């Protein structure tokens, strides 16, 4: 039993790895690779000091990185998440399966047809209006609302 617990602990420890991710103010991010170093400084110029065995030194300026490995995808969404404006402007699957996509599926695409249209947001009344007629054509096979 002890050997099983020890083996499980070793597997868990081997599986636990972490990556360092730098988040920039503009929404971009950069993920550090293994053995890559990070220097944080308040100074405008940062130097690397290398000393040689003869006593010579070499100062080399380190430039800020311009690398980025994640650029946010434009989703087209405006307005508050889940609002009518947001549902109309959000581009489904534009950023993959994210919390926004799941929110769009739950709050916007009520009838699960993969599109946000009158069938999702219109509440039929039974009165003859242009919206009611469009709802009948697109969502109710041309039949009037029966009150259910």
OpenMM code with the backbone's topology and positions (N, CA, C; nanometers):
from openmm import Vec3, app, unit

residues = "UNK UNK UNK UNK UNK UNK UNK UNK UNK UNK UNK UNK UNK UNK UNK UNK UNK UNK UNK UNK UNK UNK UNK UNK UNK UNK UNK UNK UNK UNK UNK UNK UNK UNK UNK UNK UNK UNK UNK UNK UNK UNK UNK UNK UNK UNK UNK UNK UNK UNK UNK UNK UNK UNK UNK UNK UNK UNK UNK UNK UNK UNK UNK UNK UNK UNK UNK UNK UNK UNK UNK UNK UNK UNK UNK UNK UNK UNK UNK UNK UNK UNK UNK UNK UNK UNK UNK UNK UNK UNK UNK UNK UNK UNK UNK UNK UNK UNK UNK UNK UNK UNK UNK UNK UNK UNK UNK UNK UNK UNK UNK UNK UNK UNK UNK UNK UNK UNK UNK UNK UNK UNK UNK UNK UNK UNK UNK UNK UNK UNK UNK UNK UNK UNK UNK UNK UNK UNK UNK UNK UNK UNK UNK UNK UNK UNK UNK UNK".split()
positions = [
    Vec3(0.0818, -0.1192, 0.0000),
    Vec3(0.0000, 0.0000, 0.0000),
    Vec3(0.0862, 0.1255, 0.0000),
    Vec3(0.1951, 0.1222, 0.0815),
    Vec3(0.2851, 0.2371, 0.0860),
    Vec3(0.3532, 0.2580, -0.0490),
    Vec3(0.3906, 0.1458, -0.1149),
    Vec3(0.4557, 0.1555, -0.2455),
    Vec3(0.3611, 0.2152, -0.3492),
    Vec3(0.2342, 0.1801, -0.3418),
    Vec3(0.1346, 0.2351, -0.4339),
    Vec3(0.1170, 0.3844, -0.4117),
    Vec3(0.1105, 0.4259, -0.2863),
    Vec3(0.0968, 0.5682, -0.2545),
    Vec3(0.2206, 0.6453, -0.2987),
    Vec3(0.3389, 0.5882, -0.2777),
    Vec3(0.4630, 0.6545, -0.3187),
    Vec3(0.4699, 0.6650, -0.4711),
    Vec3(0.4315, 0.5600, -0.5397),
    Vec3(0.4314, 0.5624, -0.6870),
    Vec3(0.3335, 0.6643, -0.7409),
    Vec3(0.2181, 0.6726, -0.6800),
    Vec3(0.1185, 0.7723, -0.7204),
    Vec3(0.1696, 0.9137, -0.6957),
    Vec3(0.2364, 0.9356, -0.5837),
    Vec3(0.2923, 1.0679, -0.5520),
    Vec3(0.3988, 1.1075, -0.6538),
    Vec3(0.4817, 1.0115, -0.6956),
    Vec3(0.5846, 1.0404, -0.7964),
    Vec3(0.5191, 1.0772, -0.9285),
    Vec3(0.4171, 1.0052, -0.9695),
    Vec3(0.3473, 1.0358, -1.0950),
    Vec3(0.2830, 1.1737, -1.0916),
    Vec3(0.2226, 1.2078, -0.9788),
    Vec3(0.1598, 1.3392, -0.9644),
    Vec3(0.2656, 1.4483, -0.9706),
    Vec3(0.3795, 1.4258, -0.9039),
    Vec3(0.4870, 1.5259, -0.9039),
    Vec3(0.5448, 1.5442, -1.0441),
    Vec3(0.5589, 1.4363, -1.1198),
    Vec3(0.6105, 1.4470, -1.2565),
    Vec3(0.5117, 1.5171, -1.3487),
    Vec3(0.3848, 1.4969, -1.3227),
    Vec3(0.2822, 1.5574, -1.4080),
    Vec3(0.2581, 1.7046, -1.3799),
    Vec3(0.3046, 1.7510, -1.2644),
    Vec3(0.2808, 1.8911, -1.2280),
    Vec3(0.3916, 1.9783, -1.2863),
    Vec3(0.3610, 2.0449, -1.3943),
    Vec3(0.4562, 2.1374, -1.4547),
    Vec3(0.3882, 2.2720, -1.4680),
    Vec3(0.4682, 2.3747, -1.4645),
    Vec3(0.4130, 2.5090, -1.4753),
    Vec3(0.4859, 2.5852, -1.5844),
    Vec3(0.4147, 2.6737, -1.6495),
    Vec3(0.4734, 2.7606, -1.7499),
    Vec3(0.4623, 2.9036, -1.7016),
    Vec3(0.5651, 2.9815, -1.7309),
    Vec3(0.5609, 3.1228, -1.6971),
    Vec3(0.5053, 3.1986, -1.8162),
    Vec3(0.4013, 3.2753, -1.7911),
    Vec3(0.3360, 3.3524, -1.8974),
    Vec3(0.3419, 3.4997, -1.8585),
    Vec3(0.3878, 3.5821, -1.9524),
    Vec3(0.3931, 3.7263, -1.9303),
    Vec3(0.2731, 3.7882, -1.9997),
    Vec3(0.1916, 3.8602, -1.9244),
    Vec3(0.0747, 3.9283, -1.9793),
    Vec3(0.1086, 4.0758, -1.9971),
    Vec3(0.0924, 4.1271, -2.1186),
    Vec3(0.1217, 4.2661, -2.1486),
    Vec3(-0.0035, 4.3511, -2.1364),
    Vec3(0.0160, 4.4816, -2.1190),
    Vec3(-0.0963, 4.5739, -2.1003),
    Vec3(-0.1902, 4.5786, -2.2196),
    Vec3(-0.1403, 4.5476, -2.3384),
    Vec3(-0.2240, 4.5553, -2.4585),
    Vec3(-0.3042, 4.4281, -2.4835),
    Vec3(-0.3024, 4.3318, -2.3885),
    Vec3(-0.3808, 4.2096, -2.4014),
    Vec3(-0.3049, 4.0942, -2.4633),
    Vec3(-0.1840, 4.1170, -2.5114),
    Vec3(-0.1034, 4.0100, -2.5695),
    Vec3(-0.0301, 3.9357, -2.4586),
    Vec3(0.0208, 3.8186, -2.4926),
    Vec3(0.0955, 3.7434, -2.3937),
    Vec3(0.2115, 3.6705, -2.4595),
    Vec3(0.3095, 3.6336, -2.3770),
    Vec3(0.4251, 3.5574, -2.4227),
    Vec3(0.4522, 3.4479, -2.3215),
    Vec3(0.4681, 3.3248, -2.3687),
    Vec3(0.4966, 3.2109, -2.2830),
    Vec3(0.6446, 3.1800, -2.2911),
    Vec3(0.7104, 3.1772, -2.1755),
    Vec3(0.8542, 3.1501, -2.1724),
    Vec3(0.8804, 3.0036, -2.2008),
    Vec3(0.9858, 2.9782, -2.2777),
    Vec3(1.0259, 2.8401, -2.3016),
    Vec3(1.1140, 2.7939, -2.1859),
    Vec3(1.1470, 2.6663, -2.1840),
    Vec3(1.2270, 2.6123, -2.0762),
    Vec3(1.3658, 2.6760, -2.0780),
    Vec3(1.4194, 2.7079, -1.9637),
    Vec3(1.5517, 2.7699, -1.9453),
    Vec3(1.5597, 2.9120, -2.0004),
    Vec3(1.4489, 2.9748, -2.0318),
    Vec3(1.4488, 3.1140, -2.0748),
    Vec3(1.4381, 3.2006, -1.9502),
    Vec3(1.5139, 3.3099, -1.9467),
    Vec3(1.5201, 3.3927, -1.8268),
    Vec3(1.4396, 3.5206, -1.8445),
    Vec3(1.3920, 3.5728, -1.7307),
    Vec3(1.3145, 3.6962, -1.7296),
    Vec3(1.3869, 3.7966, -1.6398),
    Vec3(1.3972, 3.9197, -1.6888),
    Vec3(1.4543, 4.0280, -1.6091),
    Vec3(1.3502, 4.1380, -1.5988),
    Vec3(1.3257, 4.1823, -1.4776),
    Vec3(1.2301, 4.2899, -1.4546),
    Vec3(1.3082, 4.4084, -1.3996),
    Vec3(1.2897, 4.5250, -1.4629),
    Vec3(1.3665, 4.6417, -1.4223),
    Vec3(1.2842, 4.7684, -1.4402),
    Vec3(1.3082, 4.8658, -1.3509),
    Vec3(1.2455, 4.9968, -1.3641),
    Vec3(1.3289, 5.0898, -1.4523),
    Vec3(1.4495, 5.0474, -1.4859),
    Vec3(1.5386, 5.1316, -1.5648),
    Vec3(1.5076, 5.1191, -1.7128),
    Vec3(1.5387, 5.2244, -1.7896),
    Vec3(1.5106, 5.2207, -1.9328),
    Vec3(1.6108, 5.1332, -2.0069),
    Vec3(1.7312, 5.1161, -1.9499),
    Vec3(1.8330, 5.0321, -2.0129),
    Vec3(1.8793, 4.9268, -1.9126),
    Vec3(1.8933, 4.8049, -1.9592),
    Vec3(1.9374, 4.6939, -1.8761),
    Vec3(2.0577, 4.6309, -1.9450),
    Vec3(2.1633, 4.6026, -1.8663),
    Vec3(2.2858, 4.5480, -1.9229),
    Vec3(2.3157, 4.4122, -1.8637),
    Vec3(2.3831, 4.3290, -1.9454),
    Vec3(2.4287, 4.1976, -1.9030),
    Vec3(2.5796, 4.2073, -1.8846),
    Vec3(2.6294, 4.1642, -1.7719),
    Vec3(2.7720, 4.1710, -1.7400),
    Vec3(2.8329, 4.0334, -1.7572),
    Vec3(2.9401, 4.0278, -1.8364),
    Vec3(3.0123, 3.9018, -1.8536),
    Vec3(3.1578, 3.9275, -1.8164),
    Vec3(3.2095, 3.8525, -1.7186),
    Vec3(3.3476, 3.8675, -1.6753),
    Vec3(3.4311, 3.7536, -1.7308),
    Vec3(3.5499, 3.7890, -1.7768),
    Vec3(3.6432, 3.6898, -1.8319),
    Vec3(3.7504, 3.6591, -1.7283),
    Vec3(3.8172, 3.5464, -1.7449),
    Vec3(3.9182, 3.5027, -1.6479),
    Vec3(4.0381, 3.5972, -1.6415),
    Vec3(4.0686, 3.6727, -1.7464),
    Vec3(4.1806, 3.7661, -1.7464),
    Vec3(4.1458, 3.8965, -1.6747),
    Vec3(4.0217, 3.9098, -1.6295),
    Vec3(3.9806, 4.0310, -1.5609),
    Vec3(3.9031, 4.1272, -1.6480),
    Vec3(3.8946, 4.1001, -1.7763),
    Vec3(3.8171, 4.1856, -1.8662),
    Vec3(3.6675, 4.1669, -1.8383),
    Vec3(3.5934, 4.2716, -1.8665),
    Vec3(3.4477, 4.2620, -1.8543),
    Vec3(3.3833, 4.3094, -1.9840),
    Vec3(3.2672, 4.2584, -2.0077),
    Vec3(3.1909, 4.2949, -2.1274),
    Vec3(3.0496, 4.3295, -2.0825),
    Vec3(3.0055, 4.4506, -2.1140),
    Vec3(2.8686, 4.4917, -2.0845),
    Vec3(2.7905, 4.4907, -2.2155),
    Vec3(2.6785, 4.4247, -2.2142),
    Vec3(2.5960, 4.4163, -2.3341),
    Vec3(2.4538, 4.4561, -2.2960),
    Vec3(2.3977, 4.5495, -2.3723),
    Vec3(2.2617, 4.5947, -2.3423),
    Vec3(2.1619, 4.4859, -2.3819),
    Vec3(2.0666, 4.4616, -2.2928),
    Vec3(1.9599, 4.3648, -2.3205),
    Vec3(1.8386, 4.4444, -2.3657),
    Vec3(1.7878, 4.4119, -2.4833),
    Vec3(1.6721, 4.4818, -2.5383),
    Vec3(1.5435, 4.4108, -2.4967),
    Vec3(1.4360, 4.4853, -2.4763),
    Vec3(1.3076, 4.4210, -2.4426),
    Vec3(1.2619, 4.3301, -2.5571),
    Vec3(1.2010, 4.2216, -2.5203),
    Vec3(1.1540, 4.1280, -2.6227),
    Vec3(1.0321, 4.1829, -2.6958),
    Vec3(1.0239, 4.1499, -2.8220),
    Vec3(0.9058, 4.1861, -2.9007),
    Vec3(0.8254, 4.0615, -2.9352),
    Vec3(0.8673, 3.9469, -2.8817),
    Vec3(0.7985, 3.8206, -2.9103),
    Vec3(0.6626, 3.8170, -2.8414),
    Vec3(0.5657, 3.7634, -2.9098),
    Vec3(0.4330, 3.7390, -2.8540),
    Vec3(0.3843, 3.6064, -2.9122),
    Vec3(0.3215, 3.5248, -2.8309),
    Vec3(0.2695, 3.3985, -2.8836),
    Vec3(0.1186, 3.3877, -2.8738),
    Vec3(0.0543, 3.4937, -2.8268),
    Vec3(-0.0925, 3.4939, -2.8265),
    Vec3(-0.1403, 3.6336, -2.8601),
    Vec3(-0.2216, 3.6411, -2.9633),
    Vec3(-0.2843, 3.7665, -3.0015),
    Vec3(-0.4344, 3.7426, -2.9946),
    Vec3(-0.5095, 3.8225, -2.9182),
    Vec3(-0.6533, 3.7985, -2.9078),
    Vec3(-0.7228, 3.8071, -3.0437),
    Vec3(-0.8198, 3.7202, -3.0623),
    Vec3(-0.8959, 3.7145, -3.1864),
    Vec3(-1.0125, 3.8128, -3.1770),
    Vec3(-1.0377, 3.8838, -3.2845),
    Vec3(-1.1506, 3.9773, -3.2876),
    Vec3(-1.2803, 3.8970, -3.2959),
    Vec3(-1.3661, 3.9141, -3.1977),
    Vec3(-1.4916, 3.8396, -3.1953),
    Vec3(-1.6068, 3.9187, -3.2528),
    Vec3(-1.5861, 4.0475, -3.2736),
    Vec3(-1.6915, 4.1316, -3.3274),
    Vec3(-1.7938, 4.1734, -3.2240),
    Vec3(-1.7797, 4.1257, -3.1009),
    Vec3(-1.8825, 4.1473, -3.0000),
    Vec3(-1.8781, 4.2890, -2.9427),
    Vec3(-1.9955, 4.3497, -2.9315),
    Vec3(-2.0108, 4.4789, -2.8646),
    Vec3(-2.1231, 4.4672, -2.7642),
    Vec3(-2.1241, 4.5535, -2.6646),
    Vec3(-2.2285, 4.5475, -2.5625),
    Vec3(-2.1911, 4.4498, -2.4536),
    Vec3(-2.2751, 4.4420, -2.3523),
    Vec3(-2.2510, 4.3520, -2.2400),
    Vec3(-2.2721, 4.2071, -2.2789),
    Vec3(-2.1938, 4.1170, -2.2203),
    Vec3(-2.2038, 3.9744, -2.2519),
    Vec3(-2.3454, 3.9253, -2.2244),
    Vec3(-2.4072, 3.8631, -2.3241),
    Vec3(-2.5418, 3.8099, -2.3111),
    Vec3(-2.6514, 3.9070, -2.3521),
    Vec3(-2.6168, 4.0334, -2.3770),
    Vec3(-2.7185, 4.1305, -2.4188),
    Vec3(-2.7561, 4.1067, -2.5648),
    Vec3(-2.8674, 4.1649, -2.6066),
    Vec3(-2.9129, 4.1493, -2.7446),
    Vec3(-2.8069, 4.1997, -2.8426),
    Vec3(-2.7452, 4.3157, -2.8125),
    Vec3(-2.6419, 4.3708, -2.9007),
    Vec3(-2.5222, 4.2759, -2.9078),
    Vec3(-2.4828, 4.2206, -2.7932),
    Vec3(-2.3691, 4.1294, -2.7895),
    Vec3(-2.3998, 4.0035, -2.8694),
    Vec3(-2.5194, 3.9484, -2.8518),
    Vec3(-2.5576, 3.8264, -2.9235),
    Vec3(-2.5584, 3.8490, -3.0744),
    Vec3(-2.6039, 3.9659, -3.1177),
    Vec3(-2.6073, 3.9954, -3.2611),
    Vec3(-2.4681, 4.0136, -3.3196),
    Vec3(-2.3770, 4.0735, -3.2438),
    Vec3(-2.2464, 4.1066, -3.2998),
    Vec3(-2.1405, 3.9984, -3.2763),
    Vec3(-2.1624, 3.9048, -3.1826),
    Vec3(-2.0635, 3.8008, -3.1549),
    Vec3(-2.0522, 3.7070, -3.2745),
    Vec3(-1.9293, 3.6710, -3.3101),
    Vec3(-1.9047, 3.5771, -3.4199),
    Vec3(-1.8799, 3.4395, -3.3578),
    Vec3(-1.9758, 3.3459, -3.3710),
    Vec3(-1.9608, 3.2147, -3.3081),
    Vec3(-1.8345, 3.1425, -3.3562),
    Vec3(-1.7680, 3.0763, -3.2644),
    Vec3(-1.6471, 2.9971, -3.2857),
    Vec3(-1.5283, 3.0803, -3.3329),
    Vec3(-1.5350, 3.2136, -3.3232),
    Vec3(-1.4237, 3.2972, -3.3680),
    Vec3(-1.3007, 3.2803, -3.2802),
    Vec3(-1.3185, 3.2421, -3.1554),
    Vec3(-1.2058, 3.2241, -3.0647),
    Vec3(-1.1985, 3.0814, -3.0118),
    Vec3(-1.2674, 2.9891, -3.0767),
    Vec3(-1.2685, 2.8511, -3.0311),
    Vec3(-1.3716, 2.8323, -2.9208),
    Vec3(-1.3587, 2.7225, -2.8477),
    Vec3(-1.4513, 2.6946, -2.7379),
    Vec3(-1.4018, 2.7675, -2.6132),
    Vec3(-1.4653, 2.8794, -2.5840),
    Vec3(-1.4291, 2.9625, -2.4697),
    Vec3(-1.5539, 2.9870, -2.3858),
    Vec3(-1.5367, 3.0580, -2.2733),
    Vec3(-1.6521, 3.0919, -2.1912),
    Vec3(-1.7489, 3.1804, -2.2697),
    Vec3(-1.6958, 3.2696, -2.3543),
    Vec3(-1.7839, 3.3533, -2.4363),
    Vec3(-1.8668, 3.2684, -2.5323),
    Vec3(-1.8042, 3.1674, -2.5918),
    Vec3(-1.8774, 3.0819, -2.6856),
    Vec3(-1.9868, 3.0042, -2.6133),
    Vec3(-1.9563, 2.9524, -2.4969),
    Vec3(-2.0564, 2.8782, -2.4194),
    Vec3(-2.1685, 2.9718, -2.3763),
    Vec3(-2.1339, 3.0943, -2.3376),
    Vec3(-2.2359, 3.1935, -2.3021),
    Vec3(-2.3241, 3.2230, -2.4219),
    Vec3(-2.2644, 3.2372, -2.5403),
    Vec3(-2.3426, 3.2629, -2.6618),
    Vec3(-2.4383, 3.1468, -2.6884),
    Vec3(-2.3895, 3.0234, -2.6729),
    Vec3(-2.4761, 2.9073, -2.6963),
    Vec3(-2.5925, 2.9034, -2.5976),
    Vec3(-2.5676, 2.9378, -2.4724),
    Vec3(-2.6731, 2.9291, -2.3704),
    Vec3(-2.7681, 3.0479, -2.3712),
    Vec3(-2.7114, 3.1695, -2.3835),
    Vec3(-2.7942, 3.2894, -2.3695),
    Vec3(-2.8507, 3.3386, -2.5015),
    Vec3(-2.7822, 3.3114, -2.6102),
    Vec3(-2.8230, 3.3698, -2.7390),
    Vec3(-2.8887, 3.2677, -2.8315),
    Vec3(-2.8237, 3.1554, -2.8538),
    Vec3(-2.8755, 3.0557, -2.9482),
    Vec3(-2.9714, 2.9622, -2.8759),
    Vec3(-3.0883, 3.0147, -2.8407),
    Vec3(-3.1842, 2.9430, -2.7564),
    Vec3(-3.2373, 2.8171, -2.8247),
    Vec3(-3.2559, 2.8212, -2.9560),
    Vec3(-3.3137, 2.7055, -3.0254),
    Vec3(-3.2079, 2.6129, -3.0850),
    Vec3(-3.0811, 2.6331, -3.0527),
    Vec3(-2.9707, 2.5446, -3.0938),
    Vec3(-2.9605, 2.5248, -3.2447),
    Vec3(-2.9847, 2.6303, -3.3229),
    Vec3(-2.9688, 2.6169, -3.4673),
    Vec3(-2.8362, 2.6742, -3.5175),
    Vec3(-2.7501, 2.7206, -3.4258),
    Vec3(-2.6193, 2.7721, -3.4625),
    Vec3(-2.6198, 2.9156, -3.5121),
    Vec3(-2.7326, 2.9830, -3.5010),
    Vec3(-2.7424, 3.1225, -3.5451),
    Vec3(-2.8288, 3.2000, -3.4472),
    Vec3(-2.7977, 3.3298, -3.4341),
    Vec3(-2.8800, 3.4162, -3.3497),
    Vec3(-2.9714, 3.4947, -3.4418),
    Vec3(-3.0999, 3.4644, -3.4351),
    Vec3(-3.1960, 3.5306, -3.5237),
    Vec3(-3.3276, 3.5515, -3.4484),
    Vec3(-3.4298, 3.5886, -3.5192),
    Vec3(-3.5594, 3.6201, -3.4587),
    Vec3(-3.6177, 3.5020, -3.3819),
    Vec3(-3.5812, 3.3818, -3.4223),
    Vec3(-3.6315, 3.2627, -3.3530),
    Vec3(-3.5789, 3.2530, -3.2101),
    Vec3(-3.4667, 3.3186, -3.1830),
    Vec3(-3.4066, 3.3148, -3.0499),
    Vec3(-3.4577, 3.4251, -2.9589),
    Vec3(-3.4856, 3.5427, -3.0125),
    Vec3(-3.5160, 3.6553, -2.9244),
    Vec3(-3.6600, 3.7042, -2.9289),
    Vec3(-3.7365, 3.6701, -3.0315),
    Vec3(-3.8725, 3.7240, -3.0424),
    Vec3(-3.9706, 3.6429, -2.9593),
    Vec3(-4.0551, 3.7133, -2.8843),
    Vec3(-4.1622, 3.6498, -2.8072),
    Vec3(-4.2930, 3.6704, -2.8840),
    Vec3(-4.3503, 3.5646, -2.9413),
    Vec3(-4.4733, 3.5818, -3.0193),
    Vec3(-4.5890, 3.6304, -2.9313),
    Vec3(-4.6747, 3.7123, -2.9933),
    Vec3(-4.7875, 3.7722, -2.9201),
    Vec3(-4.9226, 3.7295, -2.9752),
    Vec3(-4.9266, 3.6862, -3.0999),
    Vec3(-5.0533, 3.6532, -3.1634),
    Vec3(-5.1106, 3.7707, -3.2417),
    Vec3(-5.0596, 3.8927, -3.2177),
    Vec3(-5.1039, 4.0104, -3.2945),
    Vec3(-5.0305, 4.0126, -3.4279),
    Vec3(-5.0956, 4.0622, -3.5302),
    Vec3(-5.0350, 4.0660, -3.6621),
    Vec3(-4.9444, 4.1894, -3.6727),
    Vec3(-4.8130, 4.1640, -3.6676),
    Vec3(-4.7119, 4.2676, -3.6883),
    Vec3(-4.6098, 4.2115, -3.7863),
    Vec3(-4.5234, 4.2973, -3.8371),
    Vec3(-4.4209, 4.2492, -3.9297),
    Vec3(-4.3293, 4.1472, -3.8626),
    Vec3(-4.2938, 4.1717, -3.7365),
    Vec3(-4.2090, 4.0769, -3.6652),
    Vec3(-4.2814, 3.9444, -3.6429),
    Vec3(-4.4104, 3.9524, -3.6113),
    Vec3(-4.4888, 3.8303, -3.5903),
    Vec3(-4.4947, 3.7472, -3.7189),
    Vec3(-4.5169, 3.8153, -3.8322),
    Vec3(-4.5226, 3.7443, -3.9603),
    Vec3(-4.3873, 3.6817, -3.9946),
    Vec3(-4.2794, 3.7552, -3.9687),
    Vec3(-4.1466, 3.6993, -3.9949),
    Vec3(-4.1206, 3.5802, -3.9032),
    Vec3(-4.1606, 3.5906, -3.7756),
    Vec3(-4.1422, 3.4792, -3.6823),
    Vec3(-4.2192, 3.3561, -3.7301),
    Vec3(-4.3434, 3.3765, -3.7782),
    Vec3(-4.4227, 3.2639, -3.8305),
    Vec3(-4.3503, 3.1942, -3.9450),
    Vec3(-4.2979, 3.2739, -4.0405),
    Vec3(-4.2314, 3.2177, -4.1584),
    Vec3(-4.1040, 3.1432, -4.1214),
    Vec3(-4.0201, 3.2068, -4.0412),
    Vec3(-3.8878, 3.1513, -4.0141),
    Vec3(-3.8861, 3.0475, -3.9043),
    Vec3(-3.9759, 3.0587, -3.8080),
    Vec3(-3.9628, 2.9770, -3.6870),
    Vec3(-4.0795, 2.8825, -3.6606),
    Vec3(-4.1929, 2.9044, -3.7211),
    Vec3(-4.3113, 2.8259, -3.6868),
    Vec3(-4.3781, 2.7669, -3.8105),
    Vec3(-4.3033, 2.7426, -3.9152),
    Vec3(-4.3516, 2.6817, -4.0391),
    Vec3(-4.4726, 2.7535, -4.0974),
    Vec3(-4.4776, 2.8864, -4.0834),
    Vec3(-4.5859, 2.9665, -4.1411),
    Vec3(-4.7159, 2.9638, -4.0634),
    Vec3(-4.7190, 2.8908, -3.9521),
    Vec3(-4.8422, 2.8800, -3.8735),
    Vec3(-4.8477, 2.9912, -3.7695),
    Vec3(-4.9676, 3.0413, -3.7374),
    Vec3(-4.9791, 3.1435, -3.6342),
    Vec3(-4.9475, 3.0859, -3.4953),
    Vec3(-4.9139, 3.1760, -3.4041),
    Vec3(-4.8809, 3.1349, -3.2675),
    Vec3(-5.0059, 3.0777, -3.2009),
    Vec3(-4.9920, 2.9618, -3.1396),
    Vec3(-5.1078, 2.8969, -3.0769),
    Vec3(-5.1151, 2.9211, -2.9256),
    Vec3(-5.0270, 3.0061, -2.8739),
    Vec3(-5.0323, 3.0400, -2.7309),
    Vec3(-4.9521, 2.9492, -2.6420),
    Vec3(-4.8868, 2.8477, -2.6977),
    Vec3(-4.8097, 2.7548, -2.6111),
    Vec3(-4.6636, 2.7905, -2.6068),
] * unit.nanometer
topology = app.Topology()
chain = topology.addChain("A")
for resn in residues:
    res = topology.addResidue(resn, chain)
    for name in ("N", "CA", "C"):
        topology.addAtom(name, app.Element.getBySymbol(name[0]), res)
